[in-house]
């Protein structure tokens, strides 16, 4: 699932293509909104909120989309007439005279009054890349369930919005924390969430995820994607397991040497 930094970049790309421009085409390919036509309205802006995207349109309307596991927004010149690869399901098209934005395999598509956005994203905790980022509030929410494992708590978007399996693994490794450790046993939660925020912020302007400082493809992460390979620090083989109830969030990687039980 794309994480907060990737969704942040997607919002920036949609702003570049759609902001301030009049829609010449809107095509909702979901049954609930099949008859909706936003043609003639100007797009005001697109914001990211954790892993959610909010595209605001004239008339107090907001298009809410979520990429889930396989979704993406593809932007190309309006004259290009590009088609998605076979098997890709287009669920939403927004176009103006210059650009076409194609939402492919979107996990969620909603249309609400802008004043009602909180119905969709109001449950989220502080956004690691948003203006509402508040590490103290994130820590307060985490401490609300002291017996929960830190690995599960970090992925709960109600605590802090934007972390996925990659940043969970990398943040816990860099702090030397075993993923199954209880939240209540961790003294410096503020340092933990602040590190996660810095990692996402460092990657929000660049494609890919780099936590080591080395952008070469084989050297970008400490533990994620390196199961069975030696730890870059201590040489212990990187472990891989599962935790949590959601299939897309079960994967966890850690170093038993650097993150002892």
C-alpha positions as CSV (number, residue, x, y, z in Angstrom):
1,X,0.0,0.0,0.0
2,X,1.4,3.4,-0.9
3,X,2.5,5.2,2.3
4,X,2.1,8.9,3.3
5,X,5.1,10.2,1.3
6,X,3.9,8.5,-1.9
7,X,0.3,9.9,-1.4
8,X,1.8,13.3,-0.7
9,X,3.6,13.2,-4.1
10,X,0.4,12.1,-5.8
11,X,-1.4,15.1,-4.4
12,X,1.3,17.4,-5.6
13,X,1.1,16.0,-9.1
14,X,-2.7,16.3,-9.1
15,X,-2.4,19.9,-8.0
16,X,0.0,20.7,-10.8
17,X,-2.3,19.3,-13.4
18,X,-5.7,20.3,-12.1
19,X,-5.6,23.3,-9.7
20,X,-7.4,26.4,-11.0
21,X,-8.5,24.7,-14.3
22,X,-12.0,24.0,-15.5
23,X,-13.0,20.4,-15.9
24,X,-13.8,19.5,-19.5
25,X,-14.5,15.9,-18.5
26,X,-15.4,14.0,-15.3
27,X,-16.1,10.3,-15.6
28,X,-17.0,8.5,-12.4
29,X,-16.9,4.7,-13.1
30,X,-18.4,3.6,-9.9
31,X,-22.1,2.7,-9.7
32,X,-22.9,5.1,-6.9
33,X,-21.7,8.2,-8.8
34,X,-22.3,7.0,-12.4
35,X,-24.5,10.0,-13.2
36,X,-22.4,12.6,-11.6
37,X,-20.9,15.2,-14.0
38,X,-18.6,17.9,-12.7
39,X,-17.8,19.3,-16.2
40,X,-17.6,23.1,-16.1
41,X,-16.4,23.3,-12.5
42,X,-13.0,24.5,-11.5
43,X,-10.7,22.2,-9.4
44,X,-9.6,24.2,-6.3
45,X,-6.9,22.0,-4.9
46,X,-5.9,18.4,-3.9
47,X,-4.7,17.6,-0.4
48,X,-3.3,14.5,1.1
49,X,-4.4,13.4,4.5
50,X,-2.4,10.4,5.6
51,X,-3.1,7.9,2.9
52,X,-6.2,9.7,1.7
53,X,-6.6,12.2,-1.2
54,X,-9.1,15.1,-1.1
55,X,-9.7,16.9,-4.4
56,X,-11.9,20.0,-3.8
57,X,-14.1,21.3,-6.6
58,X,-16.2,24.4,-7.0
59,X,-19.6,24.1,-5.4
60,X,-18.5,22.9,-2.0
61,X,-17.6,19.4,-3.4
62,X,-14.8,17.1,-2.5
63,X,-13.7,14.0,-4.3
64,X,-12.2,11.5,-1.9
65,X,-10.0,8.8,-3.2
66,X,-7.8,6.1,-1.5
67,X,-5.2,4.1,-3.4
68,X,-5.4,1.0,-1.1
69,X,-3.0,-1.7,-2.3
70,X,-2.9,-1.3,-6.1
71,X,-4.4,2.1,-6.9
72,X,-2.7,5.0,-8.7
73,X,-3.3,8.3,-10.3
74,X,-1.8,8.7,-13.8
75,X,-1.5,12.1,-15.3
76,X,-0.7,12.8,-18.9
77,X,-1.3,15.6,-21.5
78,X,-4.9,15.8,-22.6
79,X,-3.8,15.3,-26.2
80,X,-2.0,12.0,-25.5
81,X,-5.1,9.8,-25.4
82,X,-3.3,7.3,-23.3
83,X,-5.0,4.0,-22.3
84,X,-4.3,2.0,-19.2
85,X,-2.6,-1.4,-19.6
86,X,-4.9,-4.4,-20.1
87,X,-6.5,-5.5,-16.9
88,X,-6.2,-2.1,-15.2
89,X,-9.6,-0.8,-14.0
90,X,-10.2,3.0,-14.5
91,X,-12.5,4.2,-11.8
92,X,-12.3,8.0,-12.3
93,X,-11.2,10.4,-15.0
94,X,-10.8,14.2,-14.4
95,X,-9.6,16.2,-17.4
96,X,-9.1,19.8,-18.5
97,X,-7.8,21.3,-21.7
98,X,-4.2,20.6,-20.7
99,X,-4.2,17.4,-18.6
100,X,-6.0,14.2,-18.0
101,X,-5.8,12.5,-14.6
102,X,-6.8,8.9,-14.6
103,X,-7.5,7.1,-11.4
104,X,-6.7,3.4,-11.8
105,X,-7.8,0.6,-9.4
106,X,-8.7,3.1,-6.7
107,X,-9.7,1.4,-3.5
108,X,-12.2,4.1,-2.6
109,X,-14.0,6.8,-4.5
110,X,-16.5,9.2,-2.7
111,X,-18.1,12.5,-3.4
112,X,-19.1,14.6,-0.5
113,X,-19.8,18.2,0.5
114,X,-16.5,19.8,1.4
115,X,-17.9,20.7,4.8
116,X,-18.4,17.0,5.4
117,X,-14.9,15.8,4.8
118,X,-14.5,14.9,8.4
119,X,-16.9,12.1,7.9
120,X,-14.2,10.4,5.8
121,X,-11.0,11.5,7.4
122,X,-11.9,13.0,10.8
123,X,-11.0,9.7,12.6
124,X,-7.3,10.0,11.5
125,X,-4.6,11.0,13.9
126,X,-2.0,13.8,13.2
127,X,-0.7,13.6,9.6
128,X,3.1,13.1,9.6
129,X,3.3,15.3,6.5
130,X,0.5,17.7,7.2
131,X,0.1,21.1,8.9
132,X,-1.6,19.3,11.8
133,X,1.4,17.2,12.7
134,X,1.6,17.1,16.5
135,X,4.0,14.6,18.0
136,X,2.6,15.1,21.5
137,X,-0.9,14.3,20.3
138,X,0.4,11.2,18.4
139,X,2.1,10.0,21.6
140,X,-1.1,10.6,23.6
141,X,-3.1,8.5,21.2
142,X,-0.5,5.7,21.2
143,X,-0.4,5.6,25.0
144,X,-4.2,5.1,25.0
145,X,-3.6,1.4,24.4
146,X,-0.4,0.6,26.5
147,X,-0.8,-3.2,26.1
148,X,-0.9,-3.1,22.3
149,X,2.2,-4.0,20.3
150,X,4.1,-1.0,19.0
151,X,4.1,-2.7,15.5
152,X,0.3,-2.7,15.4
153,X,-0.1,0.7,17.0
154,X,2.1,2.5,14.5
155,X,0.0,1.2,11.6
156,X,-3.3,2.4,13.2
157,X,-4.1,5.5,11.3
158,X,-6.2,6.8,14.2
159,X,-2.9,7.3,16.1
160,X,-0.9,8.9,13.4
161,X,-1.6,9.1,9.7
162,X,0.8,8.0,7.0
163,X,2.9,5.2,8.2
164,X,2.8,1.8,6.4
165,X,4.8,-1.4,6.6
166,X,7.9,0.1,5.1
167,X,8.3,3.0,7.5
168,X,7.1,0.9,10.5
169,X,10.0,-1.6,9.8
170,X,12.6,1.1,9.2
171,X,11.6,3.3,12.2
172,X,11.6,0.4,14.6
173,X,14.9,-0.8,13.4
174,X,16.6,2.6,13.7
175,X,15.2,2.9,17.3
176,X,16.3,-0.7,18.2
177,X,12.7,-1.7,19.1
178,X,11.4,-5.2,18.8
179,X,8.0,-4.9,16.9
180,X,6.1,-7.0,19.5
181,X,7.2,-4.8,22.4
182,X,4.2,-3.2,24.3
183,X,3.6,0.5,23.8
184,X,3.6,1.0,27.5
185,X,7.1,-0.4,27.8
186,X,8.6,2.3,25.4
187,X,9.8,5.4,27.3
188,X,10.7,7.6,24.4
189,X,7.6,7.4,22.2
190,X,8.1,11.1,21.2
191,X,11.5,10.3,19.8
192,X,10.0,7.3,17.9
193,X,7.2,9.3,16.2
194,X,9.5,12.2,15.5
195,X,11.9,9.9,13.7
196,X,9.1,8.5,11.6
197,X,8.0,12.0,10.6
198,X,11.6,12.9,9.6
199,X,11.9,9.8,7.5
200,X,8.7,10.5,5.6
201,X,9.6,14.2,5.2
202,X,13.0,13.2,3.8
203,X,11.3,11.2,1.0
204,X,8.2,13.3,0.2
205,X,9.9,15.0,-2.7
206,X,11.6,12.0,-4.3
207,X,10.3,8.8,-5.8
208,X,11.2,5.7,-3.8
209,X,11.9,5.2,-0.1
210,X,15.4,5.8,1.2
211,X,16.1,5.5,4.9
212,X,19.9,4.7,4.8
213,X,20.9,7.9,3.0
214,X,22.1,5.9,0.0
215,X,19.8,6.1,-3.1
216,X,21.4,3.2,-4.9
217,X,18.6,0.6,-5.5
218,X,20.3,-2.1,-3.4
219,X,21.1,0.2,-0.5
220,X,18.0,2.2,0.2
221,X,16.6,0.5,3.3
222,X,17.9,-1.2,6.5
223,X,15.5,-4.1,6.8
224,X,12.5,-3.7,4.5
225,X,12.8,-5.9,1.4
226,X,15.9,-7.6,2.9
227,X,14.5,-10.7,4.6
228,X,17.2,-13.4,5.0
229,X,20.0,-11.0,4.1
230,X,22.6,-9.9,6.6
231,X,21.9,-6.8,8.7
232,X,23.9,-3.8,7.5
233,X,24.9,-3.1,11.1
234,X,25.5,-6.4,12.9
235,X,25.4,-9.2,10.2
236,X,22.4,-11.0,11.7
237,X,20.0,-12.4,9.1
238,X,16.9,-10.1,8.7
239,X,13.8,-11.8,10.0
240,X,10.4,-11.7,8.3
241,X,7.0,-12.4,10.0
242,X,3.4,-11.3,10.2
243,X,1.5,-9.4,12.8
244,X,-1.9,-7.7,12.9
245,X,-5.3,-8.6,11.4
246,X,-5.2,-6.8,8.0
247,X,-3.6,-8.8,5.2
248,X,-2.0,-5.8,3.6
249,X,-0.4,-4.8,7.0
250,X,0.8,-8.2,8.3
251,X,4.3,-8.1,6.9
252,X,7.0,-7.1,9.4
253,X,10.8,-7.3,9.1
254,X,13.3,-6.8,11.8
255,X,16.9,-7.6,12.9
256,X,17.0,-9.9,16.0
257,X,20.4,-8.6,16.8
258,X,19.7,-4.9,16.7
259,X,16.1,-5.2,17.9
260,X,16.3,-7.7,20.8
261,X,13.2,-9.0,22.5
